[in-house]
Amino acid sequence: MSAVAARLAELGIELPSVVPPVAAYIPATVHGDLVYTSGQLPMVAGALPATGKVGGGVEASAAYGYARQCALNAIAAAAAAVGGVDRLTRVVKVTGFVASTPDFTGQPGVINGASELLGDVFGDAGRHARSAVGVPVLPLDSPVEVEVVFAWE
């Protein structure tokens, strides 16, 4: 068992199935030693756990958990693209989008849900560059979307 797979087991995390695309794209693509995930929504069993805007009907603390789910979905997509989670060696970059009201400025705290999960799973190799931005709307009215770039071997 790889260090990543062992850490997932230690944390009691089972990777979800890869979320099927909702439009004309693939969940992840490989270029050289990098795996780029498409934007991952916080889908659980084929459905969004919530819709709406953070700072409106969606609490920031709940959105933090949705960002965490997005990161799990990204790990699953990347692992499927390269033949297993044990082939993912580093988290390079995270881009997080938060559908939020104009007065909400806590996007970094929301996207910490993804960043902290990646750090928990990958350890030092989970430290990454990141952007966290507020947007007016996301696909399917999701409150959060996260894309991740991984290194692999």
Secondary structure, 3 states (H helix, E strand, C coil): CCHHHHHHHHCCCCCCCCCCCCCCCCCEEEECCEEEECCECCCECCECCCCCCECCCECHHHHHHHHHHHHHHHHHHHHHHHCCHHHEEEEEEEEEEEEECCCCCCHHHHHHHHHHHHHHHHHHHHCCEEEEEEECCCHHHCCEEEEEEEEEC
